[in-house]
Amino acid sequence: MDLRTRIALIGLGNDSRRDDGVGSAVVDALRERAFERPLPPEVDLETCDGEPARLVGLWHDVDLAVVVTSAHAYPGEPGRVVRREFDADGLSLPVHGEPHGRVLNEALELSRLLGRLPCRLVVYAVQGADSSLGTGLSPTLAAMVESLADCAEQELVRERTAAATVRPCHS
């Protein structure tokens, strides 16, 4: 029986809508770091443009799914980060007020119906300044990519440490 912890770090958003691409930028930063500091083989770095079925496929059978995405609130506080965590019992609850709330809700509901929920889900929602068409992050979000990558990497370390002492929920 394989007791390795599977972890998915997912950048959710559209790179063609400026700050909506912050999740992809974080995943790119982690990939770049991996050349010098490789991530464990059980960690998948992925991106999703907002297709709920794709999101279900990315977090199926994982112990931890970390999703980094953008938020656009009015009035906004560009750069404000909201971290939300759900365990397997709370994953079927709606995720309201998130930028990709509809996508996350649909993916969670589909995962629940198919029996494909991750054991834990952590969402980092970052308020953006610019969601207009085009590429490239606003200066505020561009300056935050490395610290967001640090946060995602810390989630991985916490999960691996916990897995060393507790059996994962997937067998």
C-alpha positions as CSV (number, residue, x, y, z in Angstrom):
1,M,0.0,0.0,0.0
2,D,1.4,3.4,-1.0
3,L,1.1,5.9,1.9
4,R,2.7,8.8,0.1
5,T,1.0,12.1,0.5
6,R,-0.2,13.5,-2.8
7,I,-0.4,17.3,-3.1
8,A,-1.7,19.5,-5.9
9,L,-0.8,23.1,-6.1
10,I,-3.1,24.7,-8.6
11,G,-3.1,28.2,-10.1
12,L,-6.7,29.0,-11.0
13,G,-7.4,31.9,-13.4
14,N,-6.9,33.4,-16.9
15,D,-3.5,34.7,-17.9
16,S,-5.2,36.9,-20.5
17,R,-7.0,39.0,-17.8
18,R,-4.0,40.7,-16.1
19,D,-4.2,40.0,-12.3
20,D,-6.5,37.0,-12.9
21,G,-3.2,35.2,-13.9
22,V,-1.7,35.5,-10.4
23,G,-2.3,31.7,-9.7
24,S,-0.3,30.8,-12.8
25,A,2.5,33.2,-11.9
26,V,2.8,31.5,-8.5
27,V,2.9,28.0,-10.1
28,D,5.6,29.3,-12.5
29,A,7.6,30.7,-9.6
30,L,7.5,27.3,-7.9
31,R,8.5,25.5,-11.1
32,E,11.4,27.9,-11.4
33,R,12.5,27.3,-7.8
34,A,12.3,23.6,-8.3
35,F,15.5,23.7,-10.5
36,E,17.5,24.7,-7.4
37,R,15.3,23.2,-4.7
38,P,13.3,20.2,-6.2
39,L,9.9,19.6,-4.9
40,P,9.0,16.1,-3.7
41,P,7.7,13.8,-6.6
42,E,4.3,13.6,-5.0
43,V,3.7,17.3,-5.6
44,D,1.9,18.3,-8.8
45,L,2.1,21.9,-10.0
46,E,-0.8,22.6,-12.3
47,T,-2.9,25.5,-13.8
48,C,-6.6,25.6,-14.6
49,D,-8.3,28.3,-16.6
50,G,-11.6,27.9,-14.8
51,E,-13.1,24.7,-16.1
52,P,-14.7,22.9,-13.1
53,A,-14.2,19.4,-14.6
54,R,-10.5,20.1,-15.1
55,L,-10.2,21.3,-11.5
56,V,-11.9,18.0,-10.3
57,G,-9.3,16.0,-12.3
58,L,-6.4,18.0,-10.8
59,W,-7.4,17.5,-7.2
60,H,-8.9,14.0,-7.4
61,D,-7.3,11.6,-4.9
62,V,-5.0,14.2,-3.3
63,D,-4.5,14.7,0.4
64,L,-4.1,18.4,-0.1
65,A,-5.1,20.8,-2.9
66,V,-3.8,24.3,-2.7
67,V,-5.5,26.7,-5.1
68,V,-4.1,30.2,-5.7
69,T,-6.5,32.6,-7.5
70,S,-7.4,36.2,-7.8
71,A,-10.3,38.1,-6.3
72,H,-11.8,41.4,-7.5
73,A,-13.8,43.1,-4.8
74,Y,-15.2,46.7,-4.9
75,P,-14.0,48.7,-3.2
76,G,-10.9,46.6,-3.5
77,E,-7.8,46.3,-1.5
78,P,-5.3,45.2,-4.2
79,G,-2.8,42.7,-2.7
80,R,-5.1,41.6,0.2
81,V,-4.9,37.8,0.6
82,V,-7.6,35.7,2.1
83,R,-6.8,32.1,3.0
84,R,-9.6,29.7,3.5
85,E,-9.2,26.1,4.5
86,F,-11.7,23.2,4.3
87,D,-11.3,19.6,5.4
88,A,-13.1,16.6,3.8
89,D,-16.2,17.2,5.9
90,G,-16.5,20.9,4.9
91,L,-15.6,20.6,1.3
92,S,-19.2,20.4,0.1
93,L,-20.0,23.8,1.6
94,P,-20.3,26.7,-0.9
95,V,-17.4,29.0,-1.4
96,H,-19.0,32.4,-1.6
97,G,-17.3,35.7,-2.2
98,E,-14.3,34.2,-4.0
99,P,-13.2,35.3,-7.4
100,H,-13.8,32.0,-9.0
101,G,-16.5,31.1,-6.5
102,R,-18.8,29.6,-9.2
103,V,-16.0,27.5,-10.6
104,L,-14.9,26.3,-7.1
105,N,-18.5,25.6,-6.1
106,E,-19.2,23.6,-9.3
107,A,-16.0,21.7,-8.9
108,L,-16.7,20.9,-5.3
109,E,-20.2,19.7,-6.0
110,L,-19.0,17.6,-8.9
111,S,-16.2,16.2,-6.8
112,R,-18.7,15.4,-4.0
113,L,-21.1,13.6,-6.4
114,L,-18.2,11.6,-7.9
115,G,-16.5,10.8,-4.6
116,R,-13.4,12.7,-5.7
117,L,-13.0,15.4,-3.0
118,P,-9.5,16.1,-1.8
119,C,-8.9,15.4,1.9
120,R,-8.1,19.1,2.4
121,L,-8.5,22.2,0.3
122,V,-6.7,25.5,0.9
123,V,-7.6,28.5,-1.2
124,Y,-5.5,31.7,-1.4
125,A,-7.6,34.4,-2.9
126,V,-5.6,37.6,-3.8
127,Q,-7.4,40.8,-4.5
128,G,-6.3,42.1,-7.8
129,A,-6.1,45.7,-9.2
130,D,-6.6,45.0,-12.9
131,S,-8.8,42.4,-14.6
132,S,-8.8,44.0,-18.0
133,L,-7.8,42.1,-21.1
134,G,-4.1,41.7,-21.6
135,T,-1.1,39.9,-20.1
136,G,1.1,40.7,-17.1
137,L,0.2,41.3,-13.5
138,S,-0.3,44.8,-11.9
139,P,2.8,46.0,-10.0
140,T,1.1,45.2,-6.7
141,L,0.4,41.6,-7.5
142,A,3.7,41.1,-9.4
143,A,5.5,42.1,-6.2
144,M,3.6,39.4,-4.2
145,V,4.3,36.4,-6.4
146,E,7.3,35.2,-4.4
147,S,5.6,35.6,-1.0
148,L,2.6,33.7,-2.3
149,A,4.9,31.0,-3.6
150,D,6.4,30.8,-0.1
151,C,2.9,30.4,1.4
152,A,2.1,27.6,-1.0
153,E,5.4,25.9,-0.2
154,Q,4.7,26.2,3.5
155,E,1.4,24.4,3.0
156,L,3.3,21.6,1.4
157,V,5.8,21.3,4.3
158,R,2.9,21.3,6.8
159,E,1.1,18.6,4.9
160,R,4.2,16.4,4.6
161,T,5.0,16.8,8.3
162,A,1.5,15.9,9.3
163,A,1.5,12.9,6.9
164,A,4.7,11.6,8.6
165,T,2.7,11.2,11.9
166,V,-0.8,10.5,10.6
167,R,-2.0,8.1,7.9
168,P,-3.4,9.9,4.8
169,C,-7.2,9.6,4.2
170,H,-6.7,8.0,0.8
171,S,-5.5,4.4,0.7
